């Protein structure tokens, strides 16, 4: 995988765990994902974000960016 930029926490400041699902009601991470985040590599953080995207879609909490296909960067030679 290409080098990823530093990925910030998906925390939205609404930090409450839902009993039945054991997921945060704000960001939808599980307690295990929340604990793991601080020491996770950017690659692992990206994986967690992909899981969160699927949870948001399943919960009907989607944004326009969740529904758009992900654009890939193209490495173009620099002219000069």
C-alpha positions as CSV (number, residue, x, y, z in Angstrom):
1,X,0.0,0.0,0.0
2,X,1.2,3.5,-0.8
3,X,2.4,5.7,2.1
4,X,-0.7,7.1,3.8
5,X,-0.9,10.5,5.4
6,X,-1.4,10.7,9.2
7,X,-5.0,9.6,9.8
8,X,-6.8,11.5,12.5
9,X,-9.2,9.9,15.0
10,X,-12.8,9.5,13.7
11,X,-14.0,10.6,17.2
12,X,-16.8,13.2,16.9
13,X,-16.9,14.0,20.7
14,X,-20.1,12.0,21.4
15,X,-18.4,9.3,23.5
16,X,-21.0,6.8,24.8
17,X,-21.0,3.1,24.4
18,X,-24.3,1.5,23.3
19,X,-25.0,-1.5,25.4
20,X,-26.3,-4.1,22.9
21,X,-23.8,-3.3,20.0
22,X,-20.9,-2.2,22.3
23,X,-20.2,0.5,19.7
24,X,-19.7,4.2,20.4
25,X,-22.9,6.1,19.5
26,X,-20.8,8.9,18.0
27,X,-18.1,7.3,15.9
28,X,-19.4,3.7,15.8
29,X,-16.0,2.2,16.9
30,X,-16.0,-0.7,19.3
31,X,-14.1,-0.4,22.6
32,X,-11.4,-2.6,21.1
33,X,-11.0,-0.3,18.1
34,X,-10.9,2.8,20.3
35,X,-8.2,1.2,22.5
36,X,-6.2,0.1,19.4
37,X,-6.4,3.5,17.6
38,X,-3.6,5.3,19.5
39,X,-1.0,2.7,18.7
40,X,-2.2,1.6,15.3
41,X,-0.3,2.2,12.1
42,X,-1.9,4.3,9.4
43,X,-2.6,1.2,7.4
44,X,-4.5,-0.3,10.3
45,X,-6.3,3.0,10.9
46,X,-7.4,3.0,7.3
47,X,-8.7,-0.6,7.7
48,X,-10.7,0.6,10.7
49,X,-12.1,3.5,8.8
50,X,-13.3,1.2,6.0
51,X,-15.1,-1.0,8.6
52,X,-16.7,2.2,10.1
53,X,-17.9,3.2,6.6
54,X,-19.7,-0.1,6.3
55,X,-21.2,0.4,9.8
56,X,-22.4,3.9,8.9
57,X,-24.0,2.6,5.7
58,X,-25.7,-0.3,7.5
59,X,-27.0,2.1,10.2
60,X,-28.3,4.6,7.6
61,X,-25.8,7.2,8.8
62,X,-24.1,8.0,5.5
63,X,-22.7,11.2,4.1
64,X,-22.3,12.0,0.4
65,X,-18.6,11.0,0.7
66,X,-19.6,7.6,1.9
67,X,-21.6,7.0,-1.3
68,X,-19.0,8.3,-3.8
69,X,-16.4,5.9,-5.2
70,X,-13.0,6.6,-3.8
71,X,-10.8,8.5,-6.2
72,X,-7.3,7.2,-6.6
73,X,-4.3,9.5,-6.9
74,X,-2.4,9.2,-10.0
75,X,1.4,9.6,-9.9
76,X,2.1,12.0,-12.7
77,X,5.6,13.1,-13.7
78,X,6.5,16.6,-12.7
79,X,7.4,18.7,-15.7
80,X,10.0,21.3,-15.3
